[in-house]
Amino acid sequence: MNIRTTQRAGEAITPAQFEEAMARYYAAGLRGLEINKAIETEINEVLEKYEAELQRTNENKTSAFKYVQQYCTVNKNKLFAKRRSIGTQWGVAGFRLGTPRLKTAKGNDWNGILAQLRNRLPGYVRTNEEPAKDLLLADRNKEEVAPVLMEIGIRVVQDELFYIETKKAA
């Protein structure tokens, strides 16, 4: 049976066409699983082939990084007096400034700082008001919540989604 893959809007689909489409969907799903399994097997074989060498390479890289870092830290004043980096034929090493961040001074914590900011720099204190949608959704059937939701213009909606679940291969 040769069935078209698309139907024109409003054109009826017969039960036989429906069954044939379900069979094609099932077969395509099975083939996809087979392909993914083959890919996974080949990937695992390649990973196993290079795993030990890759681990040794990473250990060498980590060890070399520590040596370079230690050398640069010990000789920081001499090597980095004028520049923040030094170059070699193999690459560049140096110190760069990280992203600025705030840290509390010794003996302070963020709660105490927040209280002081409220008084001295209130423009730097955030208040984040927003509907607690998760709570409204959870309590939507409570008799004190349900009528208020409707009155203030909130509807609870659930979309109906189409799905196909194929049987698992034996």
Beta strands, then each sheet from edge to edge (+ up, - down):
strand 1: 85-87
strand 2: 92-94
sheet 1: 1+ 2-
end
